Amino acid sequence: MGSSSSSYAPKTIYLDVDGKVQRVIFSRHCSPCDIKELLCSSSNIARNTAILLIDSEGALVSIDPSMPANTPNNLYKVMPHSIRNKANDSNINDFVFLSKEKEDMFQNVLSQVAEQFSRAFRINELKTEVTNRLTMLEKRVELEGLKVVEIEKCKNDLKKLRDEMTSRGGVRMNCNCKYNFSDDGKKLSPRRDVPSYPKYTLSQETIETLKKPTFDVWHWEHNEMLSCLEYMYHDLGLVKEFNMNPITLKRWLLAIQENYRDNPFHNFRHCFCVSQMMYGMIHLCNLQERLTMTDMCILMTAAVCHDLDHPGYNNTYQINARTELAVRYNDISPLENHHCAVAFQILSMPECNIFANVEPDSFKQIRQAIITLILATDMARHGEILDSFKQKVDSFDFTNEEHVKCLKMVLIKCCDISNEVRPTEVAEPWVDCLLEEYFMQSDREKTEGLPVAPFMDRDKVTKPTAQIGFIKFVLIPMFENVMKLFPQIEEIMVQPLRDSRDHYEELKQIDDAMKSWSFVNGFWKGSMDIKVSS
């Protein structure tokens, strides 16, 4: 641990404000928001303005207490976000900004044009034009009214047809996904332009924290998460090993982000959370020394893609509601199969194919392994996969392909449901998000007359009851088996799970105690009577 003087010493950075050097001093315990307000005030920019901090080489600097310090000879510059043009992140100095003089000139030209237009038209001409336009609008309104009648008729016909199809085949089409495989030849929209998210300069503290399960995923915006994912691929040597085009990697990550829906739980932040945990386990378990680079690539890419286009309703709903996905995949892991299909649909676009320079045979191997790992995230297969791993772990052989394949399946499962490994303040909001998504599904199931699982019913489940059984009977047994192979995870990953179990059991005891009390004639009746004054 460092000395108290270093941990509480203020940080000083130097800004270029209108050609002058401005010194800014702040405490290392300031929040990013406080630092942004201080930078706005120092640069004569209005508070609450979205700003960017750029170093002398044009790279963006993350605004937080751990940002790199600079010198008066290496000034930072604060810029409002709105005036910064998108461009190639290799040379941000090529950006062109409108100067004040050009803005004034532009305003003068607009004023002259407006004056000429005002002279060109006469009042009578304007009246005539307005009258003509009103007449045209009246005709259009009349036509649109007729169209509305036709549209309603078509809707009724479609409803009758849909009801007829449902009565014949019992197929529901009410859980569509972003990508509809029934449209022949249709692909996800590629990004042909240079990716637009900026390059963030990650501090050394952020880089080190990124390797740990304690990483707080709630403090990062989507662009920052994309930059962190990009860093992981570079840091693990995957970009160099598989000869990935860095711009293609950016496009691929953007396409991945755009194909995660804004669900309460199964969203892009969950994707980043799982990928960061996988990156952390690779470092914590020294997997780079025991597995191949291809294995590293498979683990990371499967984690990134594992929940693509998740509709927010689980496999049970898909099967019971007989959705298009359930019919397409014969009730066999419909969501996981869909995640795989969307993942490789994105990779099929040249603009997003990070494996474009990989030999066909190698790509076939990578593709099959990624599919295997994503399909392993179906919790219906949990017992089967864990039992297989238990049989191998005591005599595990890293040179045995089946052993390694089983390990990779268990690793992605661990990362997928690893929220309770994180600190309470990071993990608990995820429980709220998951319950919100569960309640959305159970409400819909009740409306449609479908079976409702008790652990998803808002009238039956509480946060403690939702977590205790899952932690005791799913998480802890799985992580303890992984601990047999990697003892170093006990303190950092297994013990937090035990603490989380104890935390929720205490909460349940409090809930149960509260339920044992009843309010009768102005008294709370329980182990003792408490008079409530009016």
C-alpha positions as CSV (number, residue, x, y, z in Angstrom):
1,M,0.0,0.0,0.0
2,G,1.1,3.5,-0.8
3,S,1.7,6.2,1.8
4,S,-1.1,8.4,3.1
5,S,0.5,11.5,1.6
6,S,0.4,10.0,-1.9
7,S,-3.1,8.7,-1.7
8,Y,-4.5,12.1,-0.6
9,A,-2.2,14.4,-2.7
10,P,-4.1,16.5,-5.2
11,K,-3.5,16.0,-8.9
12,T,-2.5,18.8,-11.2
13,I,-3.2,19.0,-15.0
14,Y,-2.4,21.8,-17.4
15,L,-4.9,23.1,-20.0
16,D,-4.6,25.1,-23.2
17,V,-7.3,27.8,-22.8
18,D,-7.3,30.3,-25.7
19,G,-3.5,30.0,-26.1
20,K,-2.8,30.4,-22.4
21,V,-1.7,27.8,-19.9
22,Q,-4.4,27.1,-17.2
23,R,-3.4,25.0,-14.2
24,V,-6.2,22.8,-12.7
25,I,-5.9,21.1,-9.3
26,F,-8.3,18.6,-8.0
27,S,-8.5,15.9,-5.4
28,R,-8.0,12.2,-6.4
29,H,-11.3,11.6,-4.6
30,C,-13.3,13.8,-6.9
31,S,-16.0,12.2,-9.1
32,P,-15.7,12.3,-12.9
33,C,-18.7,14.7,-12.9
34,D,-17.0,17.1,-10.5
35,I,-13.8,17.0,-12.6
36,K,-15.9,17.7,-15.8
37,E,-17.5,20.8,-14.2
38,L,-14.1,22.0,-13.0
39,L,-12.7,21.6,-16.6
40,C,-15.7,23.5,-18.0
41,S,-15.3,26.4,-15.6
42,S,-11.5,26.5,-16.3
43,S,-12.1,26.6,-20.1
44,N,-15.0,29.2,-20.1
45,I,-17.5,26.5,-21.2
46,A,-21.0,26.4,-19.8
47,R,-21.6,23.8,-17.0
48,N,-23.3,20.5,-18.0
49,T,-21.8,20.8,-21.5
50,A,-20.7,17.5,-22.9
51,I,-16.9,17.8,-23.3
52,L,-13.9,15.9,-24.5
53,L,-10.4,16.1,-23.1
54,I,-7.7,15.8,-25.8
55,D,-3.9,15.4,-25.4
56,S,-1.3,17.1,-27.5
57,E,-1.2,14.0,-29.9
58,G,-5.0,14.2,-30.5
59,A,-5.9,11.2,-28.4
60,L,-8.9,11.4,-26.1
61,V,-8.2,11.2,-22.3
62,S,-10.6,9.6,-19.9
63,I,-12.0,12.2,-17.5
64,D,-11.6,10.6,-14.1
65,P,-9.4,10.9,-11.0
66,S,-6.9,8.4,-12.4
67,M,-6.3,10.3,-15.7
68,P,-2.6,10.7,-16.7
69,A,-0.9,13.9,-15.4
70,N,0.7,16.2,-18.0
71,T,3.1,19.1,-18.0
72,P,3.0,22.8,-19.2
73,N,4.9,21.6,-22.2
74,N,2.3,18.9,-23.0
75,L,-1.0,20.6,-22.6
76,Y,-4.5,19.1,-22.6
77,K,-7.3,20.9,-24.5
78,V,-11.0,20.8,-23.5
79,M,-13.5,20.8,-26.4
80,P,-17.3,20.7,-26.4
81,H,-18.4,17.4,-27.8
82,S,-20.9,18.9,-30.3
83,I,-18.3,20.6,-32.5
84,R,-15.9,17.7,-32.9
85,N,-16.1,16.0,-36.3
86,K,-15.8,12.3,-36.7
87,A,-12.5,11.3,-38.4
88,N,-9.8,8.7,-38.5
89,D,-8.5,8.3,-34.9
90,S,-4.9,8.1,-36.3
91,N,-4.7,11.8,-36.8
92,I,-7.3,13.8,-34.9
93,N,-5.4,17.1,-35.8
94,D,-7.0,16.8,-39.3
95,F,-10.4,17.9,-37.8
96,V,-11.6,21.2,-39.2
97,F,-13.6,23.6,-37.0
98,L,-15.6,26.6,-38.1
99,S,-13.8,29.7,-36.9
100,K,-15.8,32.6,-35.5
101,E,-15.0,34.7,-38.6
102,K,-16.4,32.0,-40.9
103,E,-19.5,31.7,-38.8
104,D,-20.0,35.5,-39.1
105,M,-19.4,35.4,-42.8
106,F,-21.9,32.5,-43.1
107,Q,-24.5,34.5,-41.1
108,N,-24.0,37.6,-43.4
109,V,-24.5,35.5,-46.5
110,L,-27.7,34.0,-45.0
111,S,-29.0,37.5,-44.2
112,Q,-28.3,38.7,-47.7
113,V,-30.1,35.7,-49.2
114,A,-33.1,36.2,-46.9
115,E,-33.3,39.9,-47.9
116,Q,-33.2,39.0,-51.6
117,F,-36.0,36.4,-51.2
118,S,-38.1,38.9,-49.3
119,R,-37.9,41.4,-52.1
120,A,-38.6,38.8,-54.8
121,F,-42.0,37.8,-53.4
122,R,-45.0,40.0,-53.1
123,I,-47.8,39.6,-50.6
124,N,-50.4,38.8,-53.3
125,E,-48.2,36.1,-54.7
126,L,-47.8,34.6,-51.2
127,K,-51.6,34.7,-50.7
128,T,-52.2,32.9,-54.0
129,E,-49.6,30.3,-53.1
130,V,-51.0,29.7,-49.6
131,T,-54.5,29.3,-51.1
132,N,-53.3,26.8,-53.7
133,R,-51.4,24.8,-51.0
134,L,-54.5,24.7,-48.8
135,T,-56.5,23.4,-51.7
136,M,-54.0,20.7,-52.3
137,L,-53.8,19.8,-48.6
138,E,-57.6,19.4,-48.5
139,K,-57.5,17.0,-51.4
140,R,-54.7,15.1,-49.7
141,V,-56.6,14.9,-46.4
142,E,-59.6,13.5,-48.3
143,L,-57.4,10.9,-50.1
144,E,-55.6,10.0,-46.8
145,G,-59.0,9.5,-45.2
146,L,-59.9,7.0,-47.9
147,K,-56.5,5.3,-47.4
148,V,-57.2,4.9,-43.7
149,V,-60.4,3.1,-44.4
150,E,-58.5,0.8,-46.8
151,I,-55.8,0.2,-44.2
152,E,-58.2,-0.7,-41.5
153,K,-59.9,-3.1,-43.9
154,C,-56.5,-4.7,-44.7
155,K,-55.7,-4.9,-40.9
156,N,-59.0,-6.7,-40.3
157,D,-58.3,-9.1,-43.1
158,L,-54.8,-9.8,-41.8
159,K,-56.1,-10.4,-38.3
160,K,-58.6,-12.9,-39.6
161,L,-55.9,-14.6,-41.6
162,R,-53.6,-14.7,-38.6
163,D,-56.3,-16.1,-36.3
164,E,-57.0,-18.8,-39.0
165,M,-53.3,-19.7,-39.1
166,T,-53.1,-19.8,-35.4
167,S,-56.1,-22.1,-35.1
168,R,-54.6,-24.4,-37.7
169,G,-51.0,-24.5,-36.7
170,G,-50.9,-23.0,-33.2
171,V,-47.8,-20.9,-34.2
172,R,-47.3,-17.5,-32.5
173,M,-45.4,-14.8,-34.3
174,N,-45.3,-12.3,-31.5
175,C,-41.7,-12.4,-30.4
176,N,-39.9,-11.3,-33.6
177,C,-36.2,-10.7,-33.6
178,K,-34.3,-7.9,-35.2
179,Y,-33.0,-10.2,-37.9
180,N,-35.8,-12.1,-39.8
181,F,-34.3,-15.2,-41.5
182,S,-37.4,-15.5,-43.7
183,D,-36.2,-12.5,-45.7
184,D,-34.0,-14.2,-48.3
185,G,-30.8,-12.4,-48.9
186,K,-31.4,-9.8,-46.2
187,K,-28.3,-9.0,-44.1
188,L,-27.6,-6.8,-41.1
189,S,-26.7,-3.3,-42.2
190,P,-22.9,-3.1,-42.5
191,R,-20.9,0.0,-41.4
192,R,-18.8,0.8,-44.4
193,D,-17.6,4.1,-43.0
194,V,-14.8,4.5,-40.5
195,P,-16.1,3.5,-37.1
196,S,-17.3,6.6,-35.2
197,Y,-16.5,5.8,-31.6
198,P,-13.5,7.7,-30.4
199,K,-10.3,6.2,-29.1
200,Y,-10.0,6.5,-25.3
201,T,-6.7,6.6,-23.5
202,L,-7.0,4.1,-20.7
203,S,-5.1,4.9,-17.6
204,Q,-2.8,2.3,-16.1
205,E,-5.1,2.0,-13.2
206,T,-8.1,1.2,-15.5
207,I,-6.0,-1.3,-17.4
208,E,-5.1,-3.2,-14.2
209,T,-8.6,-3.0,-12.8
210,L,-10.0,-4.4,-16.2
211,K,-8.3,-7.7,-15.3
212,K,-10.1,-8.1,-12.0
213,P,-13.6,-9.4,-11.1
214,T,-14.1,-6.3,-9.0
215,F,-14.3,-4.1,-12.1
216,D,-17.3,-1.7,-11.8
217,V,-19.2,-2.1,-15.1
218,W,-21.7,0.6,-14.2
219,H,-19.3,3.6,-14.6
220,W,-18.7,3.2,-18.3
221,E,-20.6,4.5,-21.4
222,H,-21.1,2.3,-24.5
223,N,-18.2,4.0,-26.4
224,E,-15.9,3.5,-23.5
225,M,-16.9,-0.2,-23.2
226,L,-16.2,-0.6,-27.0
227,S,-12.7,0.9,-26.5
228,C,-12.1,-1.5,-23.5
229,L,-13.2,-4.5,-25.6
230,E,-10.9,-3.4,-28.4
231,Y,-8.1,-3.1,-25.9
232,M,-8.7,-6.6,-24.7
233,Y,-8.2,-8.0,-28.2
234,H,-5.0,-6.1,-28.7
235,D,-3.7,-6.9,-25.2
236,L,-4.2,-10.7,-25.6
237,G,-2.4,-10.6,-28.9
238,L,-5.4,-11.7,-30.9
239,V,-5.2,-8.9,-33.4
240,K,-1.6,-9.8,-34.3
241,E,-2.1,-13.6,-34.1
242,F,-5.1,-13.6,-36.5
243,N,-3.9,-10.7,-38.6
244,M,-7.1,-8.7,-37.9
245,N,-7.6,-5.4,-39.6
246,P,-7.9,-2.9,-36.7
247,I,-10.6,-0.9,-38.5
248,T,-12.5,-4.1,-39.2
249,L,-12.3,-4.9,-35.5
250,K,-13.9,-1.6,-34.7
251,R,-16.7,-2.1,-37.3
252,W,-17.3,-5.6,-35.9
253,L,-17.6,-4.3,-32.3
254,L,-20.0,-1.6,-33.4
255,A,-22.1,-4.1,-35.2
256,I,-22.1,-6.3,-32.1
257,Q,-23.3,-3.4,-29.9
258,E,-26.0,-2.4,-32.4
259,N,-27.4,-5.9,-32.3
260,Y,-27.9,-6.1,-28.6
261,R,-31.4,-4.9,-27.6
262,D,-32.2,-2.4,-24.8
263,N,-33.5,-5.1,-22.5
264,P,-33.4,-4.5,-18.7
265,F,-30.8,-7.3,-18.3
266,H,-29.8,-9.0,-21.6
267,N,-28.2,-5.9,-23.2
268,F,-24.8,-4.7,-24.4
269,R,-23.7,-3.9,-20.8
270,H,-24.3,-7.5,-19.9
271,C,-22.3,-8.5,-23.0
272,F,-19.4,-6.3,-21.8
273,C,-19.8,-7.6,-18.2
274,V,-19.4,-11.3,-19.4
275,S,-16.5,-10.4,-21.8
276,Q,-14.6,-8.5,-19.1
277,M,-15.0,-11.4,-16.6
278,M,-13.7,-13.8,-19.3
279,Y,-10.7,-11.4,-19.8
280,G,-10.2,-11.3,-16.0
281,M,-10.3,-15.1,-15.7
282,I,-7.8,-15.5,-18.5
283,H,-5.3,-13.4,-16.5
284,L,-6.3,-14.7,-13.1
285,C,-6.0,-18.4,-14.1
286,N,-2.9,-17.9,-16.4
287,L,-4.8,-19.4,-19.3
288,Q,-2.4,-17.8,-21.8
289,E,0.3,-20.3,-20.5
290,R,-2.0,-23.3,-20.7
291,L,-4.3,-22.8,-23.7
292,T,-3.6,-21.9,-27.3
293,M,-4.1,-18.4,-28.9
294,T,-7.0,-20.0,-30.8
295,D,-8.6,-21.0,-27.5
296,M,-8.2,-17.4,-26.2
297,C,-9.9,-16.1,-29.3
298,I,-12.7,-18.6,-29.1
299,L,-13.4,-17.7,-25.4
300,M,-13.4,-13.9,-25.9
301,T,-15.4,-14.0,-29.2
302,A,-18.0,-16.4,-27.7
303,A,-18.4,-14.1,-24.7
304,V,-18.9,-11.0,-26.8
305,C,-21.5,-12.8,-29.0
306,H,-23.2,-15.0,-26.5
307,D,-26.6,-13.1,-26.2
308,L,-26.8,-11.3,-29.5
309,D,-30.4,-10.0,-30.3
310,H,-31.8,-11.5,-27.1
311,P,-35.5,-10.6,-27.2
312,G,-35.9,-10.4,-23.4
313,Y,-38.0,-13.6,-23.1
314,N,-36.3,-16.9,-22.2
315,N,-36.4,-20.3,-23.9
316,T,-39.3,-21.4,-21.8
317,Y,-41.5,-18.6,-23.2
318,Q,-40.3,-19.2,-26.7
319,I,-41.3,-22.9,-26.5
320,N,-44.6,-22.4,-24.7
321,A,-45.6,-19.6,-26.9
322,R,-44.5,-21.5,-30.1
323,T,-42.7,-18.5,-31.4
324,E,-40.9,-18.4,-34.7
325,L,-37.5,-19.1,-33.0
326,A,-38.9,-22.2,-31.2
327,V,-40.4,-23.5,-34.4
328,R,-37.2,-22.8,-36.4
329,Y,-34.9,-24.6,-33.9
330,N,-37.4,-27.4,-32.9
331,D,-37.5,-26.2,-29.3
332,I,-33.8,-27.0,-28.9
333,S,-32.1,-24.0,-27.3
334,P,-33.9,-21.6,-29.6
335,L,-32.3,-18.4,-28.2
336,E,-28.7,-19.8,-28.1
337,N,-29.1,-21.0,-31.7
338,H,-30.3,-17.6,-32.7
339,H,-27.4,-15.8,-30.9
340,C,-25.0,-18.0,-33.0
341,A,-26.8,-17.3,-36.2
342,V,-26.7,-13.5,-35.7
343,A,-23.1,-13.7,-34.7
344,F,-22.0,-15.4,-37.9
345,Q,-24.4,-13.3,-40.0
346,I,-22.4,-10.3,-38.8
347,L,-19.1,-12.1,-39.5
348,S,-20.3,-13.0,-43.0
349,M,-20.1,-9.3,-44.0
350,P,-16.6,-8.4,-45.3
351,E,-16.7,-5.1,-43.5
352,C,-17.1,-6.9,-40.2
353,N,-15.2,-10.1,-40.7
354,I,-12.3,-10.1,-38.2
355,F,-11.4,-13.6,-39.4
356,A,-10.9,-12.6,-43.0
357,N,-7.2,-13.5,-43.0
358,V,-7.7,-16.9,-41.3
359,E,-7.3,-20.0,-43.3
360,P,-10.7,-21.7,-44.2
361,D,-9.9,-24.9,-42.2
362,S,-8.9,-22.8,-39.1
363,F,-12.0,-20.6,-39.4
364,K,-14.2,-23.8,-39.6
365,Q,-12.6,-24.9,-36.3
366,I,-13.1,-21.5,-34.7
367,R,-16.7,-21.3,-35.8
368,Q,-17.6,-24.7,-34.5
369,A,-16.0,-24.0,-31.1
370,I,-17.7,-20.6,-30.7
371,I,-21.1,-22.3,-31.5
372,T,-20.3,-25.0,-28.9
373,L,-19.6,-22.4,-26.2
374,I,-22.6,-20.2,-26.9
375,L,-24.9,-23.3,-26.9
376,A,-23.4,-24.2,-23.6
377,T,-24.9,-21.1,-22.0
378,D,-28.4,-22.6,-22.1
379,M,-29.1,-23.2,-18.4
380,A,-31.2,-26.3,-19.4
381,R,-27.8,-28.0,-20.0
382,H,-26.2,-26.9,-16.8
383,G,-26.3,-30.2,-15.0
384,E,-25.1,-32.2,-18.0
385,I,-22.0,-29.8,-18.6
386,L,-21.1,-29.6,-14.9
387,D,-21.3,-33.4,-14.4
388,S,-19.0,-33.9,-17.4
389,F,-16.5,-31.4,-15.9
390,K,-16.6,-33.1,-12.5
391,Q,-15.5,-36.4,-14.1
392,K,-12.5,-34.7,-15.7
393,V,-11.3,-32.2,-13.2
394,D,-9.4,-34.5,-10.8
395,S,-7.3,-35.9,-13.6
396,F,-7.5,-32.9,-15.9
397,D,-5.1,-33.0,-18.9
398,F,-4.5,-29.7,-20.8
399,T,-3.3,-31.7,-23.8
400,N,-6.6,-33.6,-24.1
401,E,-8.9,-31.8,-26.5
402,E,-12.1,-33.1,-24.9
403,H,-10.9,-31.9,-21.5
404,V,-10.1,-28.4,-22.8
405,K,-13.4,-28.2,-24.7
406,C,-15.3,-29.0,-21.5
407,L,-13.2,-26.4,-19.5
408,K,-14.1,-23.7,-22.1
409,M,-17.8,-24.5,-21.8
410,V,-17.6,-24.2,-18.0
411,L,-15.6,-21.0,-18.2
412,I,-18.2,-19.2,-20.4
413,K,-21.0,-20.5,-18.1
414,C,-19.1,-19.0,-15.1
415,C,-18.7,-15.7,-16.8
416,D,-22.3,-15.6,-18.0
417,I,-23.7,-15.8,-14.5
418,S,-20.9,-14.3,-12.6
419,N,-22.5,-11.1,-11.3
420,E,-22.6,-12.2,-7.7
421,V,-18.8,-12.6,-7.8
422,R,-18.5,-8.8,-8.0
423,P,-18.8,-6.4,-5.1
424,T,-22.3,-6.0,-3.7
425,E,-22.7,-2.5,-5.0
426,V,-21.9,-3.7,-8.5
427,A,-23.8,-7.0,-8.3
428,E,-27.1,-6.0,-6.7
429,P,-28.3,-3.6,-9.4
430,W,-28.0,-6.6,-11.8
431,V,-30.5,-8.5,-9.7
432,D,-33.0,-5.7,-10.0
433,C,-32.5,-5.7,-13.8
434,L,-33.0,-9.4,-14.0
435,L,-36.2,-9.3,-11.9
436,E,-37.5,-6.5,-14.1
437,E,-37.0,-8.7,-17.2
438,Y,-38.5,-11.7,-15.4
439,F,-41.6,-9.7,-14.4
440,M,-42.1,-8.5,-18.0
441,Q,-42.1,-12.1,-19.1
442,S,-44.4,-13.4,-16.4
443,D,-46.9,-10.6,-16.9
444,R,-47.0,-11.5,-20.6
445,E,-47.4,-15.2,-19.8
446,K,-50.3,-14.4,-17.6
447,T,-51.9,-12.3,-20.3
448,E,-51.4,-15.1,-22.9
449,G,-52.5,-17.9,-20.6
450,L,-49.1,-19.5,-20.5
451,P,-47.4,-21.3,-17.5
452,V,-45.6,-18.9,-15.2
453,A,-42.4,-20.0,-13.3
454,P,-42.7,-19.1,-9.6
455,F,-39.2,-17.5,-9.6
456,M,-40.4,-15.1,-12.2
457,D,-43.8,-14.2,-10.7
458,R,-43.8,-10.7,-9.2
459,D,-46.5,-11.9,-6.7
460,K,-44.3,-14.7,-5.4
461,V,-40.6,-13.9,-5.7
462,T,-38.4,-11.5,-3.6
463,K,-34.8,-10.6,-4.2
464,P,-33.5,-12.9,-1.4
465,T,-35.6,-15.9,-2.5
466,A,-34.5,-15.3,-6.1
467,Q,-30.8,-15.4,-5.2
468,I,-30.3,-17.8,-2.3
469,G,-31.1,-21.0,-4.1
470,F,-29.3,-19.9,-7.3
471,I,-26.1,-19.0,-5.4
472,K,-26.2,-22.1,-3.2
473,F,-27.0,-24.8,-5.7
474,V,-25.8,-23.4,-9.1
475,L,-23.0,-20.8,-8.6
476,I,-21.0,-22.1,-5.6
477,P,-20.8,-25.7,-6.7
478,M,-19.7,-24.7,-10.2
479,F,-17.0,-22.3,-9.1
480,E,-15.8,-24.7,-6.4
481,N,-15.2,-27.3,-9.1
482,V,-13.3,-24.7,-11.2
483,M,-11.3,-23.9,-8.0
484,K,-10.0,-27.5,-8.0
485,L,-8.2,-26.7,-11.2
486,F,-7.3,-23.0,-10.4
487,P,-7.0,-22.7,-6.6
488,Q,-6.2,-19.0,-7.0
489,I,-9.8,-18.1,-7.6
490,E,-11.0,-19.0,-4.1
491,E,-10.3,-15.6,-2.5
492,I,-11.3,-13.4,-5.4
493,M,-14.3,-15.3,-6.8
494,V,-15.5,-18.2,-4.5
495,Q,-15.4,-16.3,-1.2
496,P,-17.5,-13.4,-2.6
497,L,-20.1,-15.9,-3.6
498,R,-20.3,-17.3,-0.1
499,D,-20.5,-13.8,1.3
500,S,-23.3,-13.0,-1.1
501,R,-25.2,-16.1,0.0
502,D,-24.9,-15.1,3.6
503,H,-26.0,-11.6,2.8
504,Y,-29.2,-12.7,1.1
505,E,-30.0,-15.3,3.8
506,E,-29.8,-12.4,6.4
507,L,-32.2,-10.4,4.2
508,K,-34.6,-13.3,4.0
509,Q,-34.5,-13.7,7.8
510,I,-35.5,-10.0,8.1
511,D,-38.3,-10.5,5.6
512,D,-39.6,-13.6,7.4
513,A,-39.5,-11.8,10.7
514,M,-41.5,-8.8,9.3
515,K,-44.1,-11.2,7.8
516,S,-44.7,-12.7,11.3
517,W,-45.9,-9.4,12.6
518,S,-49.5,-8.2,12.1
519,F,-51.2,-4.9,12.9
520,V,-54.2,-5.3,15.3
521,N,-56.1,-2.5,17.2
522,G,-53.2,-0.1,17.1
523,F,-50.6,-2.7,18.0
524,W,-48.0,-4.6,16.0
525,K,-48.5,-8.2,17.1
526,G,-45.4,-10.3,17.1
527,S,-42.9,-11.6,19.7
528,M,-43.8,-8.5,21.7
529,D,-46.6,-5.9,21.4
530,I,-45.7,-2.4,20.2
531,K,-48.3,0.4,20.6
532,V,-48.6,2.8,17.6
533,S,-49.6,6.3,18.6
534,S,-52.2,8.0,16.4
